[in-house]
């Protein structure tokens, strides 16, 4: 989103007297909210924030910190990281404040309110202590004098009814730290290099523009008409922006070529935080999208090739969000309620289309070959089996903050992408290869755009009108409805089929796909995944999906203990003996034996024998555009 110029009208010479106030005759509903964040005077790993509105006309007002923010699809209650909130009048006297829920403070005598102040804890320090920690790319970090990850929804709150007024944000910071953000900096003469002031048109723009303060210099490059800045925080100096620039520049150039005339932004910032993975550091890896930036969190210990590939996969996904939901979205997204969110039913598009594009563009632009592309599709088919395949995607999306839908959220990246693949193939078939999902998103972008939302329950009707009547049956059956998709039907249209093959895997991993997972709600217990094909290592030992691994070779297993064992497993021979204890239901079962050679009966995608010219041409149109 391009920041619009803010014009602030200063009313001089008329003041309100009485009640100790000396504020100008500007009501809070019309004047900017002034925010100060002090990164210079950190105390006990906490940062002081001051929020200063203009005069209120009501006797009571609520101050809120977000419960949920766009793109996370989870309840995170950022208010629980706020301490010592005070409401003060112009003389510095305390006003009565009552905390009414985890994220809301009710202030009485609001006509006398001058400002609120509070201390903010960061989320990275407490990730290992919580059953449902904030996803690190949506979280915050405070490391005095070294690094600050400011996802501003964790620092800056809003007054009830004042989400649409401008904000002026002043940050006091150590001189050695540089900021990276898409927020527009206010053009003022700075007396020193420790203060920066930024402007936002409304509260959404505050939380839509994260900030990274670190001892780093970024790399800026031009992708057609988009200026891209890559900023990297690497605590041990393992990586620099310069060392990662080439791969990012190539990848984003390919993305822009893929998108063509879709024009979502003129500026994009990549804020990369590399974690040491300690108890008080980030342990949730991935990224969170914003209109003109993304926060990426990955382990610093990753080898360069693996790190760069992870960056390609996650950053490309987040950048494609400039199409949806940032450019094409419903009223629920446009008018997002941070503390009482109403969720859209179209996660199949917001996350599914985006994840599909993040893979499709790589085959179309020559970044991966057909074998890799087919492998990625097959991986998503296999991963989707771990979720409820008979759950309506629209109902799941609408209720994603609640169980049992919440536990199926990650399927938006698996089946959500596959829904788009099938829709893409269907559109290509019906249009003689000319139209696909990318064409559809371009048409929707032209009709709506970032400031014009669609009505949530009308989008699918709109898509059917724009395309073909046959598309109605696909949505009714597989997206609104709960009938699983036969992927072979759609792959067959482009001359492909799935076949069973036996392949060797790792003991605990099949490439990047794990056979095990962590239950953060159960003391980081490690369990064997259900609903997926297990390799011979687990099958021959008699381990089953759902088993909790309690110990291996006498070592009690949790998240920290399993990591070195996975590393050791790469050196195991087939004759290596293993002793394992698993919990199955209310029983503990002792298992022992040789690890063997881990083999997996897997499905693979390949070109079908007897493919005709029409199918081959359709496959070419689908994969090459």
N, C-alpha and C positions, 0 to 999 in steps of 0.2 A: 504494500500500500504506500503510495507517495504521500509524504506528510504535507499537509496544506499549511500555508502561511497563517500564523495566528496574529490577529490584530487585537491588542488589549487597550480598551478605552480607560484612561485614568481620570477619575472624577476628583478634582481638586477643590479645596476651599469650603466644602460642606461636610460637617462632621456630626456625629451623634454624641451627645453628652449624656451622662447618667449611667449608672451601673458600672462605672469604671471603664467604659469602652471609649476608645479613641479611633475606631475604625471609620473609614470613609463610608459614605452612604451608597454602598454597594451591597446588595443582598447576596447570600451564598449561591442563590440560584442563577446569578448572572456573572459572577466574578471568578477568576481562576483560583484553583486550590494550589497553595504553595507547599511544597514538600522539601524537607531537608533530610538527607541521609549522611550520617557521619561515619565514614570509613577510616578516619584518622585516629579517633579516640575509642578504640575497641576495648571493652571491659568484659572480662570473664567470657571471652569468645562471643560477645553479643554486640550488636550495633544499635545505636540510638536513632530513632526516626521521629521527625516532627511533621505533623500535618496541620496546616494553617488555612482554614476557610475564611470567607468573609462572614458578615453578620447573618445569623439566623433570625427568622421572624417567628418561629415556633418555640414553645417552651420545652419541647423534648425532641431529641434527635438520636438516631442510631448510627453508630460507626461500625463498619463491617470489614473483615478480612475474608477473601474468597474461601469458600468451601470446596468448589470445583472450578477448574479453568478449562477453556476449550482445548481439545486435542488430547486430553488425558483420559476421559471417560471413566473417571474414578472419583470417589469422595476422599479428599485428602485433608480437609480441615486445617488450613494453614494458620488459623487462629490459635492453635495449640502451641505454636512457636512464638507467641507474643507474650511478653511479661511486663508487669508494672505499668499498665496503661493508665495515664492520667489525663483528665480534662481540666484545663486551666483557663482562668479569666485573664484579662489584660494586665492585672497586677501580680499574676503568678499564683493566685489562690486556687485551691482545688475545688472543682465542682463535683457534685454527686455523680458517680458512675456505677452502673450495675451490669454485670456480665450475664446476659440472658441465655446464651448458648455458647458453643465452642468458638464461634466466629463473630459474635455480636456483642457490642457494648452500648447500653442505653444511657444517654447523658441527659440529666434534668437541668433546669435553668439554662437551656441552650441559648437563650438570647444573650447571655453573658459570655458565651464560649469564645475564647481567643484561639486556642489550638489544643491538639492532643499530642501527647508524647508517649513513646513506648520503646521497649527494648525488643530486639528480634534475635532469636536463636536460629542457627542454620539447621537444615535438614540432614546434611551429609553425616554429621556427628552422631545422629541417632538412628541411622538406617538399620543397624544390626540389632537395635533394641526393640523394634516395633514389629508386630505381626504383619501389618500392611504398611510398609514404609512408602514414602513419596518416591515415585519414579525419579531417579537421579537427574535426568535431563529437564525435569520439571521442578527440581529442588533448588536448594540454595547452599552456598558455601561461604564461610567466614574464616579466613586464615590471615590474621593481622599482618600487614606489611608485605604479604606475599601474593594473595589471590582472593578475589571475591567473585562468586557466581551470583549475579543478581537477577534471578527470575523475579521480576518486580511484584508479582502477585503474592510473594512471600514477605515483602517488605512494606508495600504501600497499600493502605486500605482506602475505603470511600465512604462518604456519608450517604445515608439513605436518600434517594431522589436526586443525587448529584453525580450520576455516572456520565452525564453528557456535557459537563462543563469542562473548560480547558484545565490542564495541569501544568505547573511550572516546577521542575524537579532540579534541585541543587544538590550536588554530591561533593562532599569534602573528602579528599583522598590523599594517600601518601604521594609525594611528588614523583617517586620512581615508578609508580604504577600507571599504565596507559589503559584507556577505555576503548572497548569495541562495542558499538551499538548502532542500531538504525534510527534511534531517536534523533530528532533534529536539535542540534546545539544552538542555544540562544546566542546571537551575535552581540556580545558585550565585551568591553575591555576587562581582562582578568588582571587583578593586581598580583596574583601569584599563580603558580602551576598546581595548586592543591584544590582548586575549586572549579567545577564545571556545572553549567546550567543547561537543562534540556527542556523542550516544549512538547506537549501532546495536546491534541484537540479534544480528547475525551478520555475517560478512564480506560476504556478498552485499548487505546493506543499505548497507555502506560504499560499494561501487562502484556501487550503484544510485542514489546521491544525489550528483550532481555539485555543485560549488560555484563561484560566480562572485564574485570580489572586484573591485570597481571603484569609482571615484568617481561613483557614480550613485545616484539614489533611484528605486525601482521604483514601479509603479502596481499597486494591488490592487483587484480588483472581484469581485463575487459573481455566479456563474452557478447559480441555484437554490441547491443546498446545497454547491456547490464554490467554495472560495476560490481565486482565480487571481491570481498575481503575475507581472507582466511586468517584467523587469529588462533594461536595454539598456546595452551598452558601445559607444559611438560615439567613436572616437579624436579626430575633428575636430568633434564636436558637431553633426553633420548631423542626427541623430535623437535623440529622447528617448522614454522610455516613455510620457509623456503624449501625444506626437504620434502614437503608433501604437496607443494604447489602444482607440479607438473601433472600428477595424476588427477587432481581436482580440476585443473584447467581443461584437460582433455575430456574428462567426464561431463563437465557442465557445458562445454562446447557441443558435445554430442546431444545432450538434453535439449539445448536450445534449437539445434537442427531438427530434432524429433518434433518439438512443439510447433515449430514454424511460426505462424503469425499470432499465436496466443501470447499476449503481452501483459504479464501480471505485475511486473516491477522493473524499475530502473536501477535498483540497488539490492544487493543480497550479502548478508554477513554470515559466515560460518564460525561459530564460537566453539572450539574444540577443547574440552577439558579431559586430560589424561590422568587417570586415577592410579594411585598406588595400591588400591584395594585393601587398605587396612580397616580396622574396626570403626575408625572415625573418618572414613573416606567413602566416596561414591562406589556403590557396588551394583547399581542398576545401569545396564549398558544399552545404548541406543540413542535416540534423538527425539526432539519435540519441535514441531513446526510452528512458524509464525509467518506473517505476511511477507516480511523482508529479511528474515534471518532464521537460523536454527541453532539450538544448543545440542552439541554432540558430546556424549560421555563414553569413553572406551578405556580399556586397561593400558597403561603405559608399557607393560611387559610384552605386548604383542610384537611379533616380528613385523618388519616393515611391509612385506607383501600382504600379510594377513590384515594388518591395520589399514593399508590402502584399500584393499578389497572391501573391508567393513565400511570404510568411509564412502566408497562408491555406492554400496548398497543402501546405507542409511541416509546419506546426504541426498542421493538421487530421489529416494522416497520422499524426504521432507521438501525438497525443492519442487517436486511435482504437486505438492499441496497448494502451490500458487494457482493451480487450476481448480481443485476442489479439496476442502470446502472454502478456501480463501476467496475464490472467484465465483464459484457456483455453489450456493448453499441456501438452506431454508430459513424461514423466519426464526426458528429456534436457535440457529447459529448467529444470525445477524443481531438479534436482541437477546444475547445470552445472559441468563440470570446466574450470576456467580454463586449465589447462596440458596437458590431454589430452582435448580436447572430443569428445564423441560427438554428432553433429548429428542433428536430427529430420528426418523426411521430409516435413514439412508446411509448407514455405515457401509453397506455394500459398495457405495460410490465413494464416500469420503476417504475411507481407508483401502477398500478393495481395488478401486480404479487406480489409486495412487501406487499401491504395491504392484499391481499388474504393469503399469507403465514403467516402474523402476526396473522390471525385468525385460519387458518387451523392447525398450529403447536400446538395451545393450546388444541384443541380437540384431536389431534393425541397423544400428550404427557400427556394427562390426567389433564391439568390445568383447563379446563372447561368441563362441561358435554354436552350431546347432546341437551338438551333443550336450554342451553345458546348459543350453536353454531347455532342452527336453528334460535334463536331470533336475532342473529347478522346478519345472511343472510337476514332475513325478514326486519330488520331495513335498510339494504342497498338497498333492493328493494324499500322500501317506500321512502327513502331519494333520490334515483335516480329519482323519479317522479317529484322532484322539479327542474329538469334540462331538457334540450331539448333532448328527447329520440330519435329524428329523425335526430341527428347530427352525421355525420361520425366521428368516434373516431380518425382516422388517420389525417383527415383534421383539426379537432379541435386541435390536438397535434401540428401539423406543424405550426399552426397560433395562438398558445396559448397566445401570447403577445398582440393580437389584439381582439377587439370586433367584433362579439358577442361571439367569442370562449373563451375569457378571463373570462367572467362571468360564464362559464360552467366548469371552471377548477376543482373545488372541486368534480366534478363528477368522476374524475379519482380514487377517494377513494371509490366511491360507485359503479357505473356501471363498472368502471375499474376492481374492485375486482370480480364483478359478471361475467364479460367476462372471467376471468381466472377460475372461478368456472365451468362455462359451458364447457370451453375448457378442463379442468381437467376431468370432467365426460365423455366427448366425447372420450378423449384419453384412459381413463380407459375402456370404453365400447369396443372400437376398438381393444384394446390389451389384452382383457380378464382379465382386472384388473391389469396388470403388469406395465403399463406406464401411467404417469400423467404429470402435469406441472412441478413438481419438477424434475422428470427424464429429461424432456425437457431442463430445465435450467442447469442441470448438463452437458448434452451433448453440449449445447451452450458454457458453461464455458470451457470445454475441447478444443473446436475448436477455441475460440477467446481468452478470458482472458483479463486482465486489460490493456495490451499494444497493443492489436490487435483489432481494431474496425471493425465492419461490415459496408457494404454500406447500407444506410438507406432504399433504395427502393428494396433491395434484401432479407431482413430478412424473410418476410412471405413466399417467394418462398423457402428459405432455410428450414424453419420449415415444410412446406408441404413435401419437399423431405425427411426430416428426419423422418416423421411420416406417414401419410396416405392421399391419395387423397381426402377423404371426408372432411378433415380439411380445404381444400381450400374453400369449399362452406361456411363454418362457417365464415372465415375471410372476404370473398367477400361480404357476406350478412350483417353481424353484426358489423364488425370492420372497414373495408374499406367502406362498404355500410352503409346505413342509416335506415335499417329495425330494429325496436325494437326486442329484444329477448323475446320469450315466455318462461319464466323461468320454468313454470310448465312442459314443454316438457322435460327439462333436469332433473328437480327434479323427474319426473316420471320414468326416467331410473333407479333411485336408490331407487324406492319404496316410494317416498315422494309426498306430495301434500299440497297445501295451502287451508285453510278453514277460513271462516269468524267467528270471535268470538267477543263478547263484553267484554271489560275489563275496569277497573277503572284506570284513570291516575291522574296526578297532573293537576292543572288548567292551568299552562303555559308550563309544561313539561310532556312528556311521557317517564319517566325514564331519560335517558341522551339525549333524542331527544326533542328539543324545538319546540313549535308551533309558536314562535315568533323569530325575528332576528333583528339585528342592521344594519342600513344603515349609515356607516361611512362617506359617501359622502354627507349626508344630516343631519349634526349636530347630529350624533349618534341617529337619529330617530329610534323608535321601531315600527316594522311593523309585521303583521300577515303573516306567510309564505304562498305562493301560491303553488298549485300543490300537496298538501298533504291532507290527511284526517284530518279534525279538530274534536276536541272532542265536547261533548254536551255543555260544558260551552260556547264556542264561537258560536256554531250553534244555541242554544236556545236564546242567546242574540241578534242574527242577525248579528254578526261580520263575515266579509268575508276575505278570503285570499287577501292580498294586502292592506288591511286597515292599515293606520298609526295610532297608538294609541297616541292621544294627551294628554289625562289626565285620571287619575283613582282616583275617590273619591276626586276630587279637586286638586290633585297633578299633576303638569306638568311632563310629562313622557319623559325621555331620558335614556341613558344607566345607569347613576348613580342612577336615581330615581326608575328604574324598579327592581333593585336588592333587596332592602328591601321589596318591595311589593311581589316579588316572595317568599321571606322568610316568610312573613306574611300569604301568601295563604295556607301554610301547616297547619295553624290553623283555617282556615275558616270552618264553618259548612254549610250544604246545604241551610240554611235559611239566610245566610249572604247576605245583600244588597250591590249592587255595582252600581256606576255611572261611566260611561265611555264616553269619547268623542273620536270619530275616524274621520280621514280624508279619504274620499273616492272620488278620482278624485279631483274636485274643490269644493266639499261640505264637511262641517263638520256635523256629525250626532251624536246626543245625545242618549245614550243608558243607560237604567237602568233596574234592575231586580235582582232576586236572583241568586246566583252563582250555586246552585244546586250541584249534585254529578257529577263530570266530568267523562263521559264514552266515550269510543272510539270503533267504529266498525272497528276492526282491522283484518288483515290477519295473520294467524299463520301457521307454517310449522309442519306437523305431518306425521307419518308413515301411508301410504295408506292401507286401508283394502284390503285384497286379494293379498298382495305383494308376489311375487313368490321367490323361492330360488335364482334364478339368480340375481334378483334385490337386494335382501338382501346381497348377496356376493359382488356385485358391490358397494353397499353402504359401506360395511366394508372396501373394498380396497380403496375407495375414502377417507374415514374419518380416517382410521387407518394406511394407507400406506402399 
